[in-house]
C-alpha cells in the first residue's frame, strides 16, 4: 500500500484530494502539505529515514502554481536526490505536461479532479512501486504525454513505430494513429537512443524493432514499417544496416 503526500496551497482542493486518496484501498496513508517548502521538509525527513521507515513517502501528488516555491521547482530539487518519491502533478493548467514528462512524473492529472482519473494515477504509481520492489517483474513502460482536445494522454514509447520531424514539433506514429508533441526530433533521438530508436533521415526517427525490411533500389535505401515506406539518407544508410544486422545476429 502507498504512503502519499499531497501538496496544494488551496485548502479546499487539498482536502478534496486527501479525501479521494484516503478512500482508495491501495493508499495506506495520505498526508497533506499547504506549500512546497513544507513538503520539502517532510520529504527530507522521509528520505533520511529510508524506504522502510514509518515516515517514508512513496509518491507526492503535487500542485504546480503555489506561492514561493512552485511544484515544478520542488520537482527539480527532488530530482537531485538518490531515491526521490514518485511524482504525480495535479493542476488546473494543461501547458506543463511536457515539463512534467522531463521531470519523470508518473502522471499528470487535471483539475477538477475526477475520482476515476485519480484512481488511474494511483494505479500507475502502485504498479511502478511494485515493479521497483520486485526486480523480476516487468518494468512499467516509459510514456510520453500528448495533448488531444484538451485531454492529456500518456502514450507508451514502445507503441511508437517512428517519429516525423515538424520543425520544433514531432509527430509520433503508432499503430493506432499519430500525435503531435512540442519536442524537437533531435531531443527524442537523444532521449530514446537506448530504447532502440535511430535516425534514418533528417525527417525521421524509427524504432529498430519495427523495421520489417531494408530495401536497396538503384543506390537509394528505404525501410518498410508495416504499410509505411521511409527513405533512408546516404549518411545514415550504412549505420542503419549495421544496426539491423547486429540486431538480427548477422
Secondary structure, DSSP 8 states (H G I E B T S, - for coil): -EEEEEE-SSHHHHHHHHHHHHTSTTEEEEEEESSHHHHHHHHHHHHHH-TTSTT--SEEEE-S--SSS-HHHHHHHHTTSTT--EEEEEES-GGGHHHHHHTT-SEEEESS--HHHHHHHHHHHHHHHHHHH-TTS-----EEEEEETTEEEEEEGGGEEEEEEETTEEEEEETTEEEEESS-HHHHHHHTGGGTEEEEETTEEEEGGG--EEEEETTEEEEEETTEEEEE-HHHHHHHHHHHHHHHT-
